[in-house]
Amino acid sequence: MNAHIKKVYVPMTETAFYILLCLKKPNHGYGIVQRVEQMTDGAVRLTPGTMYGSLSKMEKDGLIQFIREEDKRKIYKITDLGSEVLQIELNRIARLYRNAQEEM
């Protein structure tokens, strides 16, 4: 993983985190928006501008890839690099949680 990817994605924004998490299974932008709302009980709502800007940037950076088009919707999936970045973030979150529990 190059320095640019680490600098931009670690620590990860909530938007990037949920996009990568949702793309463990192929999906399109609107499907991701719906899934994130469902997963967070409406606490996180991704706007179209944020969603499509993030998808474009993440595709350019190699974290996700376009795989096909269905009914005029672009379907994406996470790449190996995206999975690696997501795992780094999951480890970071687990460490934060563990440290907080130890201090309680």
N, C-alpha and C positions, 0 to 999 in steps of 0.2 A: 504494500500500500504506500503510495507516495505521500509526501509531506502536504501537498495541496489538499488531498482528500481528507487527511487527518485534521488539518487546520479548519476546513469548512464543515466537517460533519461530526467532529468529536470535541466537546459534547454536542449532542444532536438536538435540533429543535423538535418540538412535539409534532409538528407537521411532518417532518422527514421521518421521524420514528414511526408514526402511524402508517405513512405511505409504504415504507419498507416492510413493516409487519403485515400489512394487508396484501402486499404483492408476493408473499410466500406462495400464494395461489394466484394464477393469472387473473387480472381484473382490469377494468377501465376506470377512468377518472370518476365518473358519477357513482360507480359501484363502490369505489374507495370512500367517497364522501358518505354514502349511506352506511357502509360498514363501520366507519369511525363513529358516526353518530350512535349507532346501535351499541358498539363496544363501550362507549363512554356515557351511555344513558343521556345523550344530548349535551354533555358538558363540553365537548369539543366539536365544533362545526367548521369544516373546511370550506372556504368560499371558492368559487370557480377560479378566480384570478390567482389565488394562492396555490390551489391544487395544480392547475395547468402550468403555472410558472415553475413550480417545484418538480413536476414530472419532466418538463423540458430540461431543466438543469441537471436533474439526477440521471437522465438518459445521456446527456452530453458527458457527464462525469463517469459514466460506466457502471452506476449502481443498479440501474434497471435497464431493461431492453424491451423494445417494441417487438411483439411476436406475430401479431396478425390484426386484421380489422374485421369486426363483426357489426353488422347493421350501422355502419358509419362511425363506430366507436373503436378507438385504438386500444388494443389489449396489450398490457405490459406484464412483465414478471421480473422478480429480483434476480440479479446476477450473483456470481460467486463473490465478487467484490462487495456488492450490496449486503450479502449475507454476513461477510466478515465485519463490515462496519456496524451492522445491526448487532452482531454478537458482542462487539466491543462496547457498544452502548448498553446492552443488557447486563454485561458484567459490571459496568460502571454504576448502573442503577442498583444492582444487587449489593455492591459494596456500600453505596450510600445508605441503603436500607439496613444492612447489617450493622454499620457503624451507628446509625441512629438507635437501633434496638439495644445496642450495648451501652449507650449513654442514658437510656431511659430508666 
